[in-house]
Amino acid sequence: MRHATRSQRLSLPSDQRDALLHALVRNLVIHGQIRTTRSRAKEAQRLADRLVTLGKEGSVHARRQAFRILQDRTLVKKLFAEIAPRYGQVSGGYTRVMRLSLRRGDGAQQALLALSRLPAAQPARPTGPRPVQPPQAPAAPKRQPVQPAEEAKKKPRGLFEGLRHIWTRQKKGGAGS
C-alpha cells in the first residue's frame, strides 16, 4: 500500500515525469489549451493551477518559483501580466479538463486541458422578477446572391469533378504533346 501518494506515476521515472508535466504546462501557457491523455491532463492541471496562484501572488519569490517550472522569462511575464490577473477574485478552478474521444492507436482516453474563460467584468445580477418581453416573430432567412452562369461552370461540383484533371490528359497545342 502506497501511503501519502499525491500524484500518479504516469509510468515514468520521476525526472522524466517532471519534464513531461513542465512541458505540458509550458504549452498550456503558450496556447491556452492542450490535448493529451486524461491522466496527464489531470496531473498537469494541478501544476498549472499552482502556477496561476503564484501569478496572483506577484512577488519576486513567486516569479522565481514559476521560472523553475516554465524555464522561459517571456512565459513568466505572460503568466504574471496576462493570465493571472484574469482570475483576480477567483480562488481556484483556473483550468478545466474535458474528456475527448479515445485515441485510435491504443485506445487511451484523451482530454483537453484548457484555461477557464472568465468574463472581464461580471455585472451584478438584478434581484426581483424578470421583465416580461413580448414574443418576437422569427427573422426571415437570408437569401444567397445568385452566381453568374460562368462562375458556376468553373467551380467543381463534386469530389471527382475537382480531381478530373489528375486522371485525364488534356492536349495542349504545341510540340512534344
BALOBA-1460 file (C-alpha; in Angstrom, 3 decimals):
// residues 177
<rec num="1" residu="m" x="0.000" y="0.000" z="0.000"/>
<rec num="2" residu="r" x="1.397" y="3.370" z="-1.049"/>
<rec num="3" residu="h" x="0.641" y="5.906" z="1.657"/>
<rec num="4" residu="a" x="0.899" y="9.670" z="1.186"/>
<rec num="5" residu="t" x="0.932" y="9.440" z="-2.623"/>
<rec num="6" residu="r" x="-0.190" y="12.691" z="-4.132"/>
<rec num="7" residu="s" x="0.493" y="12.174" z="-7.820"/>
<rec num="8" residu="q" x="0.276" y="9.462" z="-10.412"/>
<rec num="9" residu="r" x="3.467" y="7.914" z="-11.708"/>
<rec num="10" residu="l" x="2.379" y="8.003" z="-15.377"/>
<rec num="11" residu="s" x="4.685" y="5.009" z="-15.986"/>
<rec num="12" residu="l" x="7.732" y="7.294" z="-15.960"/>
<rec num="13" residu="p" x="10.729" y="7.856" z="-13.697"/>
<rec num="14" residu="s" x="10.427" y="10.998" z="-11.582"/>
<rec num="15" residu="d" x="12.798" y="13.159" z="-13.661"/>
<rec num="16" residu="q" x="11.038" y="12.291" z="-16.920"/>
<rec num="17" residu="r" x="7.634" y="12.771" z="-15.304"/>
<rec num="18" residu="d" x="8.620" y="16.243" z="-14.092"/>
<rec num="19" residu="a" x="9.963" y="17.150" z="-17.540"/>
<rec num="20" residu="l" x="6.738" y="15.946" z="-19.168"/>
<rec num="21" residu="l" x="4.494" y="17.906" z="-16.809"/>
<rec num="22" residu="h" x="6.609" y="21.055" z="-17.119"/>
<rec num="23" residu="a" x="6.412" y="20.816" z="-20.925"/>
<rec num="24" residu="l" x="2.630" y="20.359" z="-20.793"/>
<rec num="25" residu="v" x="2.205" y="23.402" z="-18.550"/>
<rec num="26" residu="r" x="4.583" y="25.427" z="-20.719"/>
<rec num="27" residu="n" x="2.444" y="24.652" z="-23.791"/>
<rec num="28" residu="l" x="-0.708" y="25.448" z="-21.833"/>
<rec num="29" residu="v" x="0.631" y="28.921" z="-21.041"/>
<rec num="30" residu="i" x="1.610" y="29.454" z="-24.693"/>
<rec num="31" residu="h" x="-1.528" y="28.133" z="-26.409"/>
<rec num="32" residu="g" x="-4.226" y="28.346" z="-23.738"/>
<rec num="33" residu="q" x="-5.231" y="24.715" z="-24.244"/>
<rec num="34" residu="i" x="-3.565" y="21.375" z="-24.937"/>
<rec num="35" residu="r" x="-4.721" y="17.921" z="-25.984"/>
<rec num="36" residu="t" x="-3.240" y="14.953" z="-24.149"/>
<rec num="37" residu="t" x="-4.285" y="11.844" z="-22.259"/>
<rec num="38" residu="r" x="-6.690" y="12.258" z="-19.371"/>
<rec num="39" residu="s" x="-4.275" y="11.135" z="-16.644"/>
<rec num="40" residu="r" x="-1.546" y="13.502" z="-17.888"/>
<rec num="41" residu="a" x="-4.059" y="16.338" z="-18.122"/>
<rec num="42" residu="k" x="-5.211" y="15.809" z="-14.542"/>
<rec num="43" residu="e" x="-1.637" y="15.897" z="-13.255"/>
<rec num="44" residu="a" x="-0.731" y="18.942" z="-15.364"/>
<rec num="45" residu="q" x="-3.886" y="20.665" z="-14.123"/>
<rec num="46" residu="r" x="-2.618" y="20.592" z="-10.540"/>
<rec num="47" residu="l" x="0.684" y="22.166" z="-11.580"/>
<rec num="48" residu="a" x="-0.999" y="24.783" z="-13.793"/>
<rec num="49" residu="d" x="-3.363" y="25.852" z="-11.013"/>
<rec num="50" residu="r" x="-0.379" y="26.227" z="-8.697"/>
<rec num="51" residu="l" x="1.337" y="28.452" z="-11.266"/>
<rec num="52" residu="v" x="-1.709" y="30.723" z="-11.624"/>
<rec num="53" residu="t" x="-1.817" y="31.041" z="-7.826"/>
<rec num="54" residu="l" x="1.838" y="32.081" z="-7.887"/>
<rec num="55" residu="g" x="0.992" y="34.592" z="-10.616"/>
<rec num="56" residu="k" x="-1.735" y="36.121" z="-8.461"/>
<rec num="57" residu="e" x="0.721" y="36.482" z="-5.592"/>
<rec num="58" residu="g" x="3.091" y="38.508" z="-7.772"/>
<rec num="59" residu="s" x="6.179" y="38.527" z="-5.540"/>
<rec num="60" residu="v" x="9.753" y="38.083" z="-6.731"/>
<rec num="61" residu="h" x="9.917" y="34.729" z="-4.969"/>
<rec num="62" residu="a" x="6.768" y="33.609" z="-6.795"/>
<rec num="63" residu="r" x="8.327" y="34.649" z="-10.122"/>
<rec num="64" residu="r" x="11.404" y="32.585" z="-9.341"/>
<rec num="65" residu="q" x="9.288" y="29.567" z="-8.449"/>
<rec num="66" residu="a" x="7.336" y="29.934" z="-11.703"/>
<rec num="67" residu="f" x="10.597" y="30.239" z="-13.657"/>
<rec num="68" residu="r" x="11.748" y="26.898" z="-12.198"/>
<rec num="69" residu="i" x="8.812" y="25.255" z="-13.983"/>
<rec num="70" residu="l" x="8.421" y="27.360" z="-17.142"/>
<rec num="71" residu="q" x="12.145" y="27.936" z="-17.872"/>
<rec num="72" residu="d" x="11.358" y="30.995" z="-20.013"/>
<rec num="73" residu="r" x="11.199" y="34.624" z="-18.935"/>
<rec num="74" residu="t" x="8.652" y="35.615" z="-21.577"/>
<rec num="75" residu="l" x="6.286" y="32.892" z="-20.375"/>
<rec num="76" residu="v" x="6.709" y="34.033" z="-16.778"/>
<rec num="77" residu="k" x="5.873" y="37.599" z="-17.864"/>
<rec num="78" residu="k" x="2.815" y="36.356" z="-19.754"/>
<rec num="79" residu="l" x="1.677" y="34.343" z="-16.725"/>
<rec num="80" residu="f" x="2.035" y="37.260" z="-14.308"/>
<rec num="81" residu="a" x="0.827" y="40.043" z="-16.648"/>
<rec num="82" residu="e" x="-1.959" y="38.435" z="-18.697"/>
<rec num="83" residu="i" x="-3.149" y="35.119" z="-17.295"/>
<rec num="84" residu="a" x="-3.126" y="35.593" z="-13.505"/>
<rec num="85" residu="p" x="-4.932" y="38.992" z="-13.460"/>
<rec num="86" residu="r" x="-7.921" y="37.401" z="-15.239"/>
<rec num="87" residu="y" x="-8.549" y="35.324" z="-12.118"/>
<rec num="88" residu="g" x="-8.233" y="38.187" z="-9.616"/>
<rec num="89" residu="q" x="-11.177" y="37.395" z="-7.332"/>
<rec num="90" residu="v" x="-11.439" y="33.656" z="-8.121"/>
<rec num="91" residu="s" x="-9.918" y="31.317" z="-5.566"/>
<rec num="92" residu="g" x="-9.404" y="28.219" z="-7.706"/>
<rec num="93" residu="g" x="-10.578" y="26.357" z="-10.768"/>
<rec num="94" residu="y" x="-8.325" y="28.171" z="-13.215"/>
<rec num="95" residu="t" x="-8.191" y="25.225" z="-15.607"/>
<rec num="96" residu="r" x="-10.641" y="22.600" z="-16.789"/>
<rec num="97" residu="v" x="-10.233" y="19.084" z="-18.178"/>
<rec num="98" residu="m" x="-12.774" y="17.977" z="-20.785"/>
<rec num="99" residu="r" x="-12.939" y="14.393" z="-21.987"/>
<rec num="100" residu="l" x="-12.468" y="13.710" z="-25.677"/>
<rec num="101" residu="s" x="-12.683" y="10.553" z="-27.758"/>
<rec num="102" residu="l" x="-10.453" y="7.535" z="-27.337"/>
<rec num="103" residu="r" x="-7.109" y="7.622" z="-29.141"/>
<rec num="104" residu="r" x="-7.056" y="5.492" z="-32.257"/>
<rec num="105" residu="g" x="-3.789" y="3.654" z="-31.775"/>
<rec num="106" residu="d" x="-4.017" y="2.436" z="-28.193"/>
<rec num="107" residu="g" x="-7.493" y="3.419" z="-27.038"/>
<rec num="108" residu="a" x="-6.241" y="5.846" z="-24.391"/>
<rec num="109" residu="q" x="-8.786" y="8.333" z="-23.057"/>
<rec num="110" residu="q" x="-7.893" y="11.759" z="-24.439"/>
<rec num="111" residu="a" x="-8.676" y="15.063" z="-22.780"/>
<rec num="112" residu="l" x="-8.467" y="18.772" z="-23.464"/>
<rec num="113" residu="l" x="-6.774" y="20.804" z="-20.746"/>
<rec num="114" residu="a" x="-7.691" y="24.470" z="-21.104"/>
<rec num="115" residu="l" x="-7.540" y="27.665" z="-19.109"/>
<rec num="116" residu="s" x="-11.024" y="28.600" z="-17.893"/>
<rec num="117" residu="r" x="-12.622" y="31.504" z="-19.667"/>
<rec num="118" residu="l" x="-13.877" y="34.186" z="-17.340"/>
<rec num="119" residu="p" x="-15.690" y="37.343" z="-18.395"/>
<rec num="120" residu="a" x="-13.686" y="40.534" z="-17.990"/>
<rec num="121" residu="a" x="-16.113" y="42.086" z="-15.523"/>
<rec num="122" residu="q" x="-19.122" y="40.329" z="-14.076"/>
<rec num="123" residu="p" x="-22.030" y="42.753" z="-13.665"/>
<rec num="124" residu="a" x="-24.147" y="42.474" z="-10.545"/>
<rec num="125" residu="r" x="-27.299" y="40.450" z="-11.133"/>
<rec num="126" residu="p" x="-30.513" y="42.316" z="-10.502"/>
<rec num="127" residu="t" x="-32.773" y="40.856" z="-7.870"/>
<rec num="128" residu="g" x="-36.516" y="40.538" z="-8.253"/>
<rec num="129" residu="p" x="-38.779" y="39.358" z="-11.042"/>
<rec num="130" residu="r" x="-37.609" y="39.500" z="-14.622"/>
<rec num="131" residu="p" x="-39.450" y="41.808" z="-17.013"/>
<rec num="132" residu="v" x="-41.674" y="40.007" z="-19.498"/>
<rec num="133" residu="q" x="-40.646" y="40.528" z="-23.119"/>
<rec num="134" residu="p" x="-43.188" y="40.245" z="-25.917"/>
<rec num="135" residu="p" x="-42.664" y="37.327" z="-28.321"/>
<rec num="136" residu="q" x="-40.816" y="38.250" z="-31.484"/>
<rec num="137" residu="a" x="-41.548" y="36.994" z="-34.967"/>
<rec num="138" residu="p" x="-38.843" y="34.743" z="-36.449"/>
<rec num="139" residu="a" x="-36.471" y="36.524" z="-38.767"/>
<rec num="140" residu="a" x="-36.762" y="35.827" z="-42.480"/>
<rec num="141" residu="p" x="-33.947" y="33.648" z="-43.852"/>
<rec num="142" residu="k" x="-31.281" y="35.499" z="-45.780"/>
<rec num="143" residu="r" x="-31.109" y="34.702" z="-49.466"/>
<rec num="144" residu="q" x="-27.814" y="33.907" z="-51.110"/>
<rec num="145" residu="p" x="-26.901" y="36.034" z="-54.125"/>
<rec num="146" residu="v" x="-27.292" y="34.261" z="-57.443"/>
<rec num="147" residu="q" x="-23.976" y="33.476" z="-59.151"/>
<rec num="148" residu="p" x="-23.451" y="34.123" z="-62.831"/>
<rec num="149" residu="a" x="-23.513" y="31.053" z="-65.073"/>
<rec num="150" residu="e" x="-19.788" y="31.321" z="-65.917"/>
<rec num="151" residu="e" x="-18.668" y="31.127" z="-62.275"/>
<rec num="152" residu="a" x="-20.969" y="28.192" z="-61.629"/>
<rec num="153" residu="k" x="-19.369" y="26.263" z="-64.500"/>
<rec num="154" residu="k" x="-15.834" y="26.896" z="-63.217"/>
<rec num="155" residu="k" x="-16.421" y="25.512" z="-59.725"/>
<rec num="156" residu="p" x="-16.119" y="21.732" z="-59.240"/>
<rec num="157" residu="r" x="-19.453" y="20.153" z="-58.450"/>
<rec num="158" residu="g" x="-18.219" y="17.124" z="-56.580"/>
<rec num="159" residu="l" x="-15.098" y="15.443" z="-55.328"/>
<rec num="160" residu="f" x="-14.250" y="13.730" z="-58.597"/>
<rec num="161" residu="e" x="-15.089" y="16.778" z="-60.725"/>
<rec num="162" residu="g" x="-12.320" y="18.686" z="-58.993"/>
<rec num="163" residu="l" x="-9.830" y="15.832" z="-59.394"/>
<rec num="164" residu="r" x="-10.673" y="15.019" z="-63.013"/>
<rec num="165" residu="h" x="-7.624" y="16.869" z="-64.355"/>
<rec num="166" residu="i" x="-5.339" y="14.451" z="-62.486"/>
<rec num="167" residu="w" x="-6.561" y="11.354" z="-64.327"/>
<rec num="168" residu="t" x="-7.266" y="12.750" z="-67.784"/>
<rec num="169" residu="r" x="-4.759" y="14.116" z="-70.248"/>
<rec num="170" residu="q" x="-5.535" y="17.357" z="-71.859"/>
<rec num="171" residu="k" x="-3.975" y="18.093" z="-75.227"/>
<rec num="172" residu="k" x="-2.298" y="21.427" z="-75.289"/>
<rec num="173" residu="g" x="-1.300" y="22.830" z="-78.615"/>
<rec num="174" residu="g" x="2.422" y="22.747" z="-79.364"/>
<rec num="175" residu="a" x="5.276" y="20.356" z="-79.927"/>
<rec num="176" residu="g" x="6.024" y="17.480" z="-77.572"/>
<rec num="177" residu="s" x="2.407" y="16.828" z="-76.576"/>
